[in-house]
Amino acid sequence: MPAHDTEAIRGAVAGLATDHALRAACGRAGRDAAGGRTWAAVGDRMLGHYAEVLRERTALAA
């Protein structure tokens, strides 16, 4: 949906308000998308990025 399109947003919200199956599907999709985003997983990913940067800097310094 286009940014700042209030009519499109209004229509989408109205559709969610009246369609139980759509709300349920959106809820499932959201939970699935967020499932692996725990603080531990995000922290591990960040540590991996830091380790990669350190490896690259160490290789450049050598």
PAGURO-154575 format. One record per residue (C-alpha): x, y, z; residue number from 0. Coordinates in nm, 3 decimals, always signed. Example, Ala and Ser with C-alpha at 12.3 -4.5 7.8 and 13.67 -1.06 7.14 Angstrom:
[rec [+1.230 -0.450 +0.780] 0]
[rec [+1.367 -0.106 +0.714] 1]
This chain:
[rec [+0.000 +0.000 +0.000] 0]
[rec [+0.136 +0.345 -0.082] 1]
[rec [+0.279 +0.547 +0.205] 2]
[rec [+0.044 +0.812 +0.342] 3]
[rec [-0.255 +0.669 +0.151] 4]
[rec [-0.518 +0.714 +0.420] 5]
[rec [-0.793 +0.557 +0.211] 6]
[rec [-0.585 +0.244 +0.155] 7]
[rec [-0.505 +0.222 +0.526] 8]
[rec [-0.870 +0.275 +0.617] 9]
[rec [-0.972 -0.001 +0.376] 10]
[rec [-0.711 -0.241 +0.511] 11]
[rec [-0.817 -0.179 +0.872] 12]
[rec [-1.183 -0.218 +0.781] 13]
[rec [-1.102 -0.546 +0.608] 14]
[rec [-0.922 -0.674 +0.915] 15]
[rec [-1.207 -0.562 +1.140] 16]
[rec [-1.462 -0.762 +0.946] 17]
[rec [-1.264 -1.068 +0.835] 18]
[rec [-1.179 -1.309 +1.117] 19]
[rec [-0.988 -1.547 +0.887] 20]
[rec [-0.771 -1.262 +0.755] 21]
[rec [-0.695 -1.143 +1.110] 22]
[rec [-0.600 -1.497 +1.210] 23]
[rec [-0.378 -1.539 +0.903] 24]
[rec [-0.206 -1.205 +0.969] 25]
[rec [-0.152 -1.303 +1.332] 26]
[rec [+0.002 -1.636 +1.233] 27]
[rec [+0.226 -1.468 +0.976] 28]
[rec [+0.341 -1.213 +1.231] 29]
[rec [+0.420 -1.476 +1.491] 30]
[rec [+0.607 -1.684 +1.232] 31]
[rec [+0.810 -1.383 +1.119] 32]
[rec [+0.900 -1.286 +1.475] 33]
[rec [+0.960 -1.640 +1.599] 34]
[rec [+1.338 -1.632 +1.570] 35]
[rec [+1.380 -1.279 +1.695] 36]
[rec [+1.451 -1.344 +2.059] 37]
[rec [+1.696 -1.124 +2.248] 38]
[rec [+1.940 -1.415 +2.255] 39]
[rec [+1.917 -1.466 +1.877] 40]
[rec [+1.955 -1.094 +1.805] 41]
[rec [+2.253 -1.073 +2.044] 42]
[rec [+2.419 -1.374 +1.883] 43]
[rec [+2.374 -1.221 +1.539] 44]
[rec [+2.522 -0.892 +1.658] 45]
[rec [+2.822 -1.073 +1.808] 46]
[rec [+2.869 -1.248 +1.475] 47]
[rec [+2.878 -0.913 +1.297] 48]
[rec [+3.135 -0.779 +1.545] 49]
[rec [+3.350 -1.091 +1.502] 50]
[rec [+3.341 -1.048 +1.124] 51]
[rec [+3.446 -0.683 +1.149] 52]
[rec [+3.732 -0.774 +1.383] 53]
[rec [+3.851 -1.049 +1.145] 54]
[rec [+3.850 -0.804 +0.854] 55]
[rec [+4.036 -0.538 +1.051] 56]
[rec [+4.290 -0.791 +1.177] 57]
[rec [+4.351 -0.910 +0.820] 58]
[rec [+4.402 -0.552 +0.701] 59]
[rec [+4.646 -0.477 +0.985] 60]
[rec [+4.857 -0.787 +0.915] 61]
